[in-house]
Amino acid sequence: MMKPTMILLFVLISFTTKSQISFSINELNVYNINIVVSKNTYNEGAEDGPIIDGLFTIKNNTDSCVTIYPSKSNIQILFSFMEKQYSTNLYPLSFMENDTIILSPLQKEEVSFGTNLLLGTDILNTDKKNYTYELLQILPTIRISYKDKKLNIKTTEIQNVKIW
């Protein structure tokens, strides 16, 4: 009887912790969707496909302190395309260089990030110049995953998207 009770307690604590932390993408900027090449212009990195950058927020919605462990975390961008799941590692260095961050009640931590979204995937084609079709399918599925030794959460929303 003790074992099922302990498992139930652990599951309830896990669900409670997740609901006490909100995690959202505040801003998502997308660049290099349609690459225009001319004789007089060289766009460095254009062959790496679309670039995204932005800001995500981890917020403590409780009345007690919550500790996160950025230096021991794994942060990824997750998305799907043509019913296949993809993930790309994120390394927001100014955030990840912190061993711990203690979030006071209702405090939030805003983190800037950026990456070549399709680099390392089978979607990227170095001869391709226009990724509009792909991004129209990918953007609604984008999530960020944050996992450290005590917390495992995914973003629940993207508040603002800008396409440049």
C-alpha positions in Angstrom: 0.0 0.0 0.0 2.9 2.4 0.7 4.4 2.1 -2.8 1.3 3.2 -4.8 0.7 6.1 -2.3 4.3 7.3 -2.8 4.0 7.2 -6.6 0.7 9.1 -6.5 2.2 11.7 -4.2 5.2 12.1 -6.6 2.9 12.5 -9.6 0.7 15.1 -7.8 3.8 17.1 -6.8 5.1 17.0 -10.4 1.8 18.3 -11.8 1.7 21.0 -9.1 5.2 22.3 -9.9 4.5 22.5 -13.6 1.4 24.5 -13.1 3.2 26.9 -10.8 5.7 27.9 -13.4 4.6 29.6 -16.6 6.9 29.4 -19.7 6.1 31.4 -22.8 7.8 32.8 -25.9 7.2 36.5 -25.7 8.7 37.4 -29.1 9.8 35.4 -32.1 11.6 37.0 -35.0 12.1 35.1 -38.3 14.8 36.1 -40.9 16.2 34.6 -44.1 12.9 33.2 -45.3 13.3 34.3 -48.9 16.9 34.7 -49.9 17.5 37.1 -52.7 20.8 36.6 -54.4 22.4 39.1 -56.8 25.8 39.6 -58.4 26.8 42.5 -56.2 25.5 41.1 -52.9 26.7 38.2 -50.7 24.4 37.3 -47.8 26.7 35.5 -45.3 24.9 32.5 -43.7 22.1 32.5 -46.3 22.8 28.9 -47.1 22.0 28.0 -43.5 18.3 28.8 -44.0 15.9 30.6 -41.8 17.1 32.2 -38.6 15.0 32.8 -35.5 15.6 34.9 -32.4 13.5 36.2 -29.7 12.7 36.2 -26.0 11.2 33.6 -23.7 10.1 34.0 -20.1 10.0 31.6 -17.1 7.7 33.0 -14.4 7.2 31.8 -10.9 3.4 32.1 -10.2 3.7 30.9 -6.6 4.0 32.6 -3.2 7.3 30.9 -2.5 10.8 30.9 -4.1 11.6 28.5 -7.0 15.1 27.6 -8.0 16.1 26.9 -11.6 19.5 25.5 -12.7 20.4 27.1 -16.1 24.0 25.8 -16.2 22.8 22.2 -15.9 19.8 22.7 -18.3 19.0 21.4 -21.7 17.0 23.9 -23.8 15.6 23.0 -27.2 13.4 24.4 -29.9 10.8 21.8 -30.9 8.7 21.8 -34.0 7.1 19.5 -36.6 7.0 19.5 -40.3 5.2 17.0 -42.6 4.3 14.9 -39.5 7.9 14.5 -38.4 9.2 15.9 -35.1 12.4 18.0 -35.0 14.5 19.5 -32.2 17.4 22.0 -32.2 19.5 22.8 -29.2 19.5 26.4 -27.9 22.4 27.8 -26.0 21.5 31.2 -24.5 24.9 31.7 -23.0 24.1 34.7 -20.7 21.4 32.6 -19.1 23.2 29.3 -19.0 26.3 30.6 -17.4 24.2 30.9 -14.1 24.5 27.9 -11.8 21.2 28.8 -10.1 18.6 31.5 -10.4 16.2 31.9 -7.5 12.8 33.2 -8.7 11.0 35.1 -6.0 7.2 34.9 -5.9 5.7 36.3 -9.1 9.2 37.0 -10.5 10.1 36.2 -14.1 13.4 35.6 -15.9 13.5 36.8 -19.5 16.0 35.1 -21.8 17.0 36.1 -25.3 17.8 33.3 -27.8 18.7 32.8 -31.4 19.5 29.9 -33.8 19.5 28.7 -37.4 16.2 26.9 -37.2 16.7 24.3 -39.9 20.4 23.8 -39.7 21.1 20.1 -39.2 17.7 18.9 -40.4 16.6 17.2 -43.6 14.4 20.2 -44.4 17.4 22.5 -45.2 18.5 22.4 -48.8 21.5 24.6 -49.7 20.1 25.3 -53.2 16.7 26.4 -51.8 16.1 30.2 -51.7 12.5 30.4 -50.4 11.3 28.7 -47.2 7.8 30.3 -47.0 5.9 27.1 -47.4 7.9 25.3 -44.8 7.7 28.1 -42.2 4.0 28.4 -42.6 3.7 24.8 -41.4 6.5 25.0 -38.8 5.7 28.3 -37.0 2.4 27.2 -35.4 4.2 24.1 -34.0 7.2 25.8 -32.4 7.8 25.2 -28.7 10.8 25.6 -26.4 11.6 22.9 -23.9 13.5 23.6 -20.7 14.8 20.8 -18.6 17.1 20.9 -15.5 17.5 18.7 -12.6 14.2 19.7 -11.0 12.1 21.2 -13.8 10.9 19.9 -17.1 8.5 22.3 -19.0 7.6 23.4 -22.5 6.3 26.8 -23.6 2.6 27.1 -23.9 2.3 30.1 -26.2 4.0 32.4 -28.6 2.8 36.0 -27.9 4.3 37.9 -30.9 5.8 36.8 -34.2 7.6 39.1 -36.6 8.7 38.0 -40.1 11.5 40.1 -41.6 
